[in-house]
Amino acid sequence: MIHAVLHDSKDTVAVAVVEGIKAGTELTAWIMDEDKTIHVTAKQDIPIGHKVALQEMNVGDTVFKYGVDIGKVVAPIAVGDHAHVQNIKTKRW
């Protein structure tokens, strides 16, 4: 079962595509551009449509989604964390 998708292997987050992801779930994420899968364990509940971190990120790091810079880290993020407005902000303002 595919739980999350990402476009590019350089992406630092993947998007949850199923409902009910709970902390402790072993996720299978599909890298679309390469047609391969990777695995990560969710450390927190991840709502459908939200992001799960694929690597450790520190304050100031750039977050990549769909191969694009989507913002900067404002609070440390661990692999498997829910990556959202509590730890990522746009660079636009």
Disulfide bonds with the S-S distance in Angstrom:
none
